């Protein structure tokens, strides 16, 4: 369902900042917009002809919003398209946008915890923002998204998977999980280690969990040996 522009953690620059998208005809939905994302969008020509742009932000760390301003400016000035931006913390996002020079007429900010939308190309979709455990300094969100009768959970950056999300996976309410996964395993880690992930997800459900936001201390082989999937970067 999702295509990935990058799959790396903040310091794993070789794999690019983790960001995902869904595109159909002239509509593009983008999840997170880190520092490397605008460059990759241009390289892949994903912005060409876009008339409807939707951007979901999980939290405001630089590897998730570092090129958000570039994407908004390009959309406004070049594509002549005003993007719809989804993030639950209205004042925080308004302050961030103001500080990078994005004025209110350049973007439509939507700050509800549940968003229901109908796009002519993408179809009907629902975004449900769910608070996650990441760092104490800023709020962070995962999201459950329904699109055309399919449903997935996208963790953003998180060091756990809630029992509610796991129950939804096991009862078939969501089809797959995209999960921040790292190799380092230590007390207080703000990302979810592969070792901890193994303790959360029973073996029979691991094929439905797609690991992303990988650090330099983990390999795709290790992940797959444990029964999980790894997201693939769009080429």
BELHUQUI-V657332 format. One record per helix or strand. SS is the DSSP state (H for helix, E for strand). FROM is the first residue (numbers start at 1). LEN is the number of residues. If there is no record, write none. Layout:
BEGIN
SS:FROM:LEN
SS:FROM:LEN
END
This chain:
BEGIN
E:3:4
E:8:1
H:13:3
E:17:1
E:19:6
E:27:5
H:37:7
E:52:5
H:62:4
H:68:12
E:83:4
H:90:10
H:104:3
E:107:4
E:114:6
E:123:9
E:141:7
E:150:5
H:163:8
E:176:5
E:182:1
E:193:1
H:194:7
H:203:6
E:209:4
E:214:1
H:220:6
E:229:2
E:233:1
END
